[in-house]
Amino acid sequence: KSFAVLASLVNTAKLNGVDPEVWLADVLERIISGKVTANQMETLFPWAWKAEREGIADQERRAA
């Protein structure tokens, strides 16, 4: 059962064009450190996470 959950998370990340290892490491770090509150959990979905990262990259490009 645990493997099925992990495989589902990895495949969802891949289907959304996200590196599963980078995504999972960041998401777990945010959860463990408390940087994400319970009402912000939807921001950790691969598609939302990717959009956030792309937005940050765009801002950094504009600032440079």
N, C-alpha and C positions, 0 to 999 in steps of 0.2 A: 504494500500500500504506500509506504513512504517513497519508494522508488517511482511509483506512478505519479505522485505529486511533484517530485523533483523533475521528472521527465516532462511533465506538462508545463512547468514553469520555464524550463530550458527551451522547449519548442515554441512556447508563446513568445518568448524573447526573440528567438530566431525569426519567427514569422513577422515580427515587427521591425526587423532590421537592426536588432540590438545584440551586442556581444553578451551572451548569457553570463559569462564569468565576471565581466566588469559590472554588469547590472546587478547581479546577485551580491557581489562584494559591497557595492555602494548601498544597496537597499538594506542589507543586514547591518552595516555600520550605522546607517541612519536610525534604524529601529533600536539597536542596542544602546546607542549614545543618547537616545531620547530627542533627536533633532526633529523627528516627525511625531506629531500627536495623533491620537486615535482618529480624530476627524479629518486628518490629512492623508490617511492611508491610500486613498485613490490616486494620489500623486505618485505612488510607487509602482503602479501598473506599467509594464514596459512601454506602451505607447505614450503615456503621460510623462514618464521619465525621459524618454527620447526627446519629446517636444521641449521639455525644460532644458535639457542639455544643449539642444540646438539653439534655443533662445539665448542661453548664456554665451555660447560660442559666437553668435551674431553680435551680441553686445560687446564682447571683447574685440571682435574685428573692427567694429565701428570706433571703439575707443583708441585703437592703435593708430 
